[in-house]
């Protein structure tokens, strides 16, 4: 079947051009002002934009093991509704993907149920226990990289060994940096809100201390090193300095760290995630990292839990919030419409840079696979989790007024989301 996207502004070769897009047999076969529409299904998207499929390198799809929180099917439907065509799924599952056999269990579900491309991570350690390295070599060809996300690697010796093995396989180490000796049962940032409300805080050093350690090891080993969900101003500074020294490092942050600070917290589970939303100074440092290129990509750390697990306030709720269906609108509204960054820079953060670093996805160009989304950037609404495809509903961005609604998502020429 042929499909024509007609009348939109098409983002191709880093600029927007009014053109039609012709899709056939899963490929983009023409982009021009007037493509041949014969024998084609024509979709009129006047006043919309065609963007390359968004890429999220940090999502939790919860299956196998925790399908009451999310499934491959519901999580990837949420991804499609947000304009994502490729996501990388984190390994804190049961069983954890710590070898060929356990990885295959996840891949079987992905092959059966996924609406978008899902590239899983393999674990760094066996069962994510932080004791012994997993057999990385037997997973390497089928994973985005290696991570024990949800847990930091607590010893430098083990991380050094992991980096050497990943380097030999030419794979990425995607590090969740968290020194558990410094967390001390904390539930939110160790700042004014924690003190005022007598809640245990999580200090920033629990994050940046391990980043500092790992950057030295990455420089020694030459591994491709990626830092997950940075939230602290010190983390930004350390990564900026390491890049200047030539360390092969990239990093991500999430929309909630860029638009909120601990002054915005409420004693509700939807404001609890790991790492926590930190101070206004931390938020501003992250924004500066977006502006100067220190931060390479926006990931959601989409981490759904059941309603009951998120109903216990800041102290007792599970850590994790959802974000696949609102990440692009929030970033577009707060950063592009405000004039702080260009649309081109946002596409770099949410498509181009993750595509280059992880080798997934493709641009909107003739001859490429038809992986793209169509957004109405003028659509204005308030974020309502009741509308989410995800089983998770907890987001600190609930009620936020945004611009940008995903009208259509195409994966390998197939419509996986439409309005």
C-alpha positions as CSV (number, residue, x, y, z in Angstrom):
1,X,0.0,0.0,0.0
2,X,1.1,3.5,-0.8
3,X,0.7,6.3,1.7
4,X,1.0,10.0,1.0
5,X,1.5,12.6,3.8
6,X,0.2,15.7,2.1
7,X,0.6,19.4,2.8
8,X,2.9,19.3,5.8
9,X,6.2,21.0,6.6
10,X,8.8,18.2,6.4
11,X,11.9,18.2,8.6
12,X,14.6,16.9,6.3
13,X,18.3,17.8,6.1
14,X,17.9,19.9,9.3
15,X,15.3,22.3,7.9
16,X,11.5,22.4,7.4
17,X,10.3,22.4,3.8
18,X,6.7,22.3,2.7
19,X,6.4,19.0,0.7
20,X,4.5,15.8,0.4
21,X,5.9,12.5,1.5
22,X,5.3,9.2,-0.4
23,X,5.7,5.9,1.5
24,X,5.7,2.5,-0.3
25,X,6.8,-0.9,1.0
26,X,8.0,0.6,4.2
27,X,10.3,3.1,2.6
28,X,10.2,6.9,1.9
29,X,10.3,6.9,-1.9
30,X,9.6,10.6,-2.6
31,X,9.6,14.0,-0.9
32,X,8.6,16.7,-3.2
33,X,6.0,19.5,-3.6
34,X,3.6,17.3,-5.5
35,X,4.2,13.5,-5.3
36,X,2.3,11.0,-7.4
37,X,-0.9,10.2,-5.3
38,X,-2.3,7.5,-7.6
39,X,-3.2,4.3,-5.9
40,X,-2.2,5.8,-2.5
41,X,-4.0,6.5,0.7
42,X,-3.7,10.3,1.1
43,X,-3.6,11.9,4.6
44,X,-3.9,15.7,4.6
45,X,-1.7,17.3,7.3
46,X,-1.8,20.9,6.4
47,X,-0.3,23.1,9.2
48,X,1.5,20.1,10.7
49,X,5.2,19.0,10.6
50,X,6.7,15.7,9.7
51,X,9.5,14.9,12.1
52,X,11.9,12.0,12.2
53,X,10.8,9.3,14.6
54,X,11.7,10.2,18.2
55,X,14.2,8.0,20.0
56,X,14.2,7.4,23.7
57,X,17.2,5.5,25.0
58,X,15.8,5.0,28.6
59,X,12.4,3.5,29.1
60,X,11.0,0.9,31.5
61,X,8.5,-1.5,29.8
62,X,8.3,-3.7,32.9
63,X,7.9,-7.0,31.0
64,X,8.7,-9.8,31.8
65,X,8.0,-9.8,35.5
66,X,6.0,-6.7,36.3
67,X,3.2,-6.6,33.7
68,X,0.7,-5.1,36.3
69,X,2.8,-1.9,36.0
70,X,3.2,-1.9,32.1
71,X,3.6,-4.3,29.3
72,X,5.6,-4.2,26.1
73,X,2.2,-3.6,24.3
74,X,1.0,-0.7,26.4
75,X,4.4,0.9,26.8
76,X,5.1,0.9,23.1
77,X,1.6,2.1,22.3
78,X,2.4,5.0,24.7
79,X,5.7,5.5,22.8
80,X,3.9,5.6,19.5
81,X,1.4,8.2,20.9
82,X,4.3,10.4,21.8
83,X,5.9,10.2,18.3
84,X,8.6,7.6,19.2
85,X,9.6,5.0,16.7
86,X,12.6,3.5,18.7
87,X,13.0,3.0,22.4
88,X,15.7,1.2,24.4
89,X,14.3,-0.8,27.3
90,X,16.0,-1.0,30.7
91,X,16.9,-4.4,32.3
92,X,15.4,-4.2,35.8
93,X,13.0,-7.1,34.9
94,X,12.3,-10.5,36.2
95,X,14.2,-12.4,34.9
96,X,16.7,-9.7,34.2
97,X,18.2,-10.0,30.7
98,X,21.6,-11.2,32.0
99,X,22.4,-13.8,29.3
100,X,21.2,-15.2,26.0
101,X,18.4,-17.2,27.5
102,X,16.9,-14.5,29.7
103,X,17.3,-11.9,27.0
104,X,15.5,-14.1,24.6
105,X,12.4,-14.2,26.9
106,X,12.2,-10.4,26.5
107,X,12.9,-10.5,22.8
108,X,10.1,-13.0,22.2
109,X,7.6,-10.6,23.8
110,X,8.9,-7.7,21.9
111,X,8.6,-9.6,18.6
112,X,5.0,-10.5,19.4
113,X,3.7,-7.3,21.0
114,X,5.7,-4.2,20.3
115,X,4.2,-1.3,18.3
116,X,7.6,0.4,17.8
117,X,11.2,-0.7,17.6
118,X,12.4,-1.9,21.0
119,X,16.1,-2.4,21.6
120,X,16.8,-3.8,25.0
121,X,19.8,-3.4,27.3
122,X,21.6,-6.4,28.7
123,X,22.7,-6.3,32.3
124,X,26.2,-5.4,33.4
125,X,26.1,-7.9,36.2
126,X,24.4,-11.3,36.8
127,X,20.8,-10.7,37.9
128,X,21.7,-7.0,38.4
129,X,23.1,-8.0,41.7
130,X,26.3,-6.0,41.3
131,X,28.6,-9.0,42.2
132,X,29.8,-10.7,39.0
133,X,29.8,-9.6,35.4
134,X,27.1,-11.0,33.1
135,X,28.2,-12.8,30.0
136,X,28.1,-9.7,27.8
137,X,29.5,-11.4,24.7
138,X,26.6,-13.7,24.3
139,X,24.2,-10.7,24.3
140,X,26.2,-8.1,22.5
141,X,24.7,-8.4,19.0
142,X,21.2,-8.0,20.2
143,X,21.3,-5.2,22.8
144,X,21.7,-1.4,22.8
145,X,24.4,-1.6,25.4
146,X,24.8,-2.7,29.0
147,X,23.3,-1.3,32.1
148,X,22.3,-2.2,35.6
149,X,19.8,0.6,35.6
150,X,18.0,1.0,38.9
151,X,21.3,0.2,40.6
152,X,24.7,1.8,40.5
153,X,27.8,-0.3,40.2
154,X,29.2,0.1,43.7
155,X,32.8,-0.7,43.2
156,X,35.3,0.9,40.9
157,X,37.0,-2.5,40.3
158,X,33.8,-4.1,39.0
159,X,33.0,-1.1,36.8
160,X,36.5,-1.1,35.4
161,X,36.1,-4.8,34.4
162,X,32.7,-4.1,32.9
163,X,34.2,-1.2,30.8
164,X,37.0,-3.4,29.5
165,X,34.6,-6.1,28.4
166,X,32.2,-3.6,26.8
167,X,35.1,-1.9,25.0
168,X,36.2,-5.3,23.6
169,X,32.7,-5.7,22.3
170,X,32.4,-2.1,21.1
171,X,29.3,-1.6,23.1
172,X,28.0,1.2,25.3
173,X,28.0,1.2,29.1
174,X,24.9,3.1,30.2
175,X,25.5,3.9,33.8
176,X,22.9,4.5,36.5
177,X,25.2,6.4,38.9
178,X,24.1,6.1,42.5
179,X,26.3,5.5,45.5
180,X,24.1,3.7,47.9
181,X,26.2,4.5,50.9
182,X,25.2,8.2,50.4
183,X,21.4,7.6,49.7
184,X,20.6,6.8,53.4
185,X,16.9,6.0,52.8
186,X,16.3,9.4,51.1
187,X,13.1,9.9,49.1
188,X,13.6,13.4,47.6
189,X,16.5,15.9,47.0
190,X,18.3,16.9,50.1
191,X,17.1,20.5,49.9
192,X,14.7,23.0,51.4
193,X,11.5,21.0,50.8
194,X,13.1,17.9,52.5
195,X,14.1,20.0,55.5
196,X,10.8,21.9,55.8
197,X,8.7,18.7,55.6
198,X,11.1,16.6,57.7
199,X,11.7,14.1,54.9
200,X,15.0,12.2,54.3
201,X,17.0,13.7,51.5
202,X,19.2,12.3,48.8
203,X,22.4,14.2,48.4
204,X,23.7,15.2,44.9
205,X,27.0,13.5,45.6
206,X,25.3,10.1,45.5
207,X,25.0,10.8,41.8
208,X,28.0,12.9,40.8
209,X,30.5,10.9,43.0
210,X,30.1,7.8,40.8
211,X,30.1,9.9,37.6
212,X,33.4,11.3,38.7
213,X,34.8,7.8,39.3
214,X,33.5,6.4,36.1
215,X,34.8,9.3,33.9
216,X,38.3,8.4,35.1
217,X,37.7,4.8,34.2
218,X,36.2,5.6,30.9
219,X,39.2,7.8,30.0
220,X,41.6,4.9,31.0
221,X,39.6,2.2,29.1
222,X,38.3,4.1,26.1
223,X,34.9,2.6,26.5
224,X,31.8,4.3,25.0
225,X,30.3,5.6,28.2
226,X,26.8,7.0,28.6
227,X,25.4,8.6,31.8
228,X,21.8,8.0,32.5
229,X,19.3,10.6,33.8
230,X,21.7,13.3,35.2
231,X,20.0,15.7,37.7
232,X,22.8,17.6,39.5
233,X,24.8,20.7,38.6
234,X,28.1,18.9,39.5
235,X,27.2,16.1,37.1
236,X,26.9,18.6,34.2
237,X,30.3,20.2,35.1
238,X,32.1,16.9,35.4
239,X,30.8,15.7,32.0
240,X,31.6,19.1,30.4
241,X,35.2,18.9,31.6
242,X,35.5,15.2,30.5
243,X,34.3,16.0,27.0
244,X,36.9,18.8,26.8
245,X,39.6,16.2,27.7
246,X,38.3,13.9,24.9
247,X,36.6,11.3,27.0
248,X,34.1,9.3,24.9
249,X,31.1,10.2,27.0
250,X,27.5,11.2,26.3
251,X,24.6,11.8,28.8
252,X,20.9,12.3,29.0
253,X,18.5,14.2,31.2
254,X,14.7,14.1,31.4
255,X,12.1,16.9,30.9
256,X,11.0,16.9,34.5
257,X,14.5,17.9,35.6
258,X,14.5,20.8,33.2
259,X,11.2,22.3,34.0
260,X,10.8,21.6,37.7
261,X,12.8,22.1,40.9
262,X,12.2,21.0,44.5
263,X,10.2,24.2,45.1
264,X,7.5,22.6,42.9
265,X,7.3,19.4,44.9
266,X,4.1,18.2,46.5
267,X,3.7,15.3,48.9
268,X,2.4,13.1,46.2
269,X,3.9,10.0,44.6
270,X,3.9,11.6,41.1
271,X,6.7,13.8,42.3
272,X,8.9,10.9,43.3
273,X,11.6,9.5,41.0
274,X,15.2,8.5,41.1
275,X,17.3,10.6,40.9
276,X,15.0,13.2,42.4
277,X,14.0,16.6,41.1
278,X,16.7,18.9,42.6
279,X,17.2,22.6,43.3
280,X,16.7,25.5,41.1
281,X,20.4,25.8,40.7
282,X,20.6,22.2,39.5
283,X,17.8,22.8,37.0
284,X,19.5,25.9,35.7
285,X,22.8,24.1,35.3
286,X,21.0,21.3,33.3
287,X,19.4,24.0,31.1
288,X,22.9,25.5,30.5
289,X,24.0,21.9,29.6
290,X,21.3,21.8,27.0
291,X,22.3,25.2,25.6
292,X,26.0,24.5,25.3
293,X,25.8,20.9,24.1
294,X,27.1,19.2,27.2
295,X,23.8,17.2,27.5
296,X,23.4,15.1,24.4
297,X,19.9,13.8,24.6
298,X,16.5,13.9,26.3
299,X,15.2,10.6,27.6
300,X,12.1,10.1,29.6
301,X,13.1,7.4,32.1
302,X,9.5,6.4,31.6
303,X,8.9,4.2,34.7
304,X,5.3,3.2,35.3
305,X,4.0,1.8,38.6
306,X,0.5,0.9,39.7
307,X,-1.8,3.5,41.1
308,X,-1.6,2.0,44.5
309,X,2.3,2.0,44.4
310,X,2.2,5.7,43.6
311,X,-0.5,6.6,46.2
312,X,1.7,6.6,49.3
313,X,3.1,10.1,49.3
314,X,6.8,11.1,48.8
315,X,8.1,8.9,51.7
316,X,6.5,5.6,50.8
317,X,5.6,5.7,47.1
318,X,7.7,3.7,44.6
319,X,10.2,5.8,42.6
320,X,9.4,6.5,39.0
321,X,7.2,8.6,36.7
322,X,5.9,8.3,33.2
323,X,6.7,10.6,30.3
324,X,6.6,9.0,26.8
325,X,3.3,10.7,25.8
326,X,4.2,14.2,27.0
327,X,8.0,14.6,26.6
328,X,8.1,16.2,23.2
329,X,5.2,18.7,23.9
330,X,6.8,19.8,27.2
331,X,10.2,20.3,25.6
332,X,8.7,22.0,22.6
333,X,6.6,24.4,24.7
334,X,9.2,25.2,27.3
335,X,12.2,25.5,25.1
336,X,11.4,26.0,21.4
337,X,8.3,28.2,21.7
338,X,10.1,30.2,24.4
339,X,13.0,30.8,22.1
340,X,15.6,29.2,24.3
341,X,16.5,26.6,21.6
342,X,15.6,26.0,18.0
343,X,13.4,23.1,16.7
344,X,16.6,21.8,15.1
345,X,18.3,21.6,18.5
346,X,15.3,19.8,19.9
347,X,15.4,17.2,17.1
348,X,19.1,16.7,17.8
349,X,18.3,16.0,21.5
350,X,15.3,13.7,20.8
351,X,16.4,12.0,17.5
352,X,19.7,12.8,15.9
353,X,22.1,12.4,18.8
354,X,20.6,9.2,20.2
355,X,20.5,7.9,16.7
356,X,24.2,8.5,16.1
357,X,25.3,7.3,19.6
358,X,23.2,4.1,19.7
359,X,23.0,3.4,15.9
360,X,19.2,3.3,15.7
361,X,16.6,5.2,13.8
362,X,16.9,7.2,10.6
363,X,16.2,10.6,9.1
364,X,13.3,11.6,6.9
365,X,15.0,11.2,3.6
366,X,14.3,9.4,0.3
367,X,15.4,5.8,0.4
368,X,15.2,5.6,4.2
369,X,12.8,3.5,6.2
370,X,9.5,5.3,6.9
371,X,10.0,6.0,10.6
372,X,8.5,9.3,11.4
373,X,5.8,11.2,13.2
374,X,3.5,14.1,12.4
375,X,2.9,16.8,15.0
376,X,0.4,19.6,15.1
377,X,2.6,22.2,16.9
378,X,-0.3,24.6,17.3
379,X,-2.5,22.2,19.2
380,X,-2.9,23.5,22.8
381,X,-4.1,21.4,25.7
382,X,-3.4,20.4,29.3
383,X,-1.6,17.2,30.1
384,X,-4.2,14.7,31.4
385,X,-2.9,11.3,32.4
386,X,-6.4,9.8,31.9
387,X,-5.7,10.1,28.2
388,X,-2.4,8.1,28.3
389,X,-2.0,4.7,26.6
390,X,0.5,3.7,29.3
391,X,-0.8,1.8,32.3
392,X,1.2,4.3,34.4
393,X,-0.5,7.6,35.2
394,X,1.9,9.3,37.6
395,X,3.6,12.4,36.2
396,X,4.6,15.6,37.9
397,X,3.7,17.3,34.6
398,X,-0.1,16.6,35.0
399,X,-2.1,19.7,34.3
400,X,0.7,21.5,32.5
401,X,-0.4,23.5,29.5
402,X,1.5,22.5,26.4
403,X,1.6,22.9,22.6
404,X,2.2,20.0,20.2
405,X,0.0,16.9,19.7
406,X,1.2,13.8,17.9
407,X,-1.2,13.2,15.1
408,X,0.4,10.2,13.4
409,X,3.3,7.8,13.9
410,X,4.7,5.6,11.2
411,X,7.0,2.7,11.9
412,X,8.6,0.9,8.9
413,X,5.7,2.3,6.8
414,X,3.0,1.0,9.2
415,X,0.6,3.3,11.0
416,X,1.0,2.6,14.7
417,X,-0.7,5.8,16.0
418,X,-3.2,8.2,14.5
419,X,-5.7,10.8,15.6
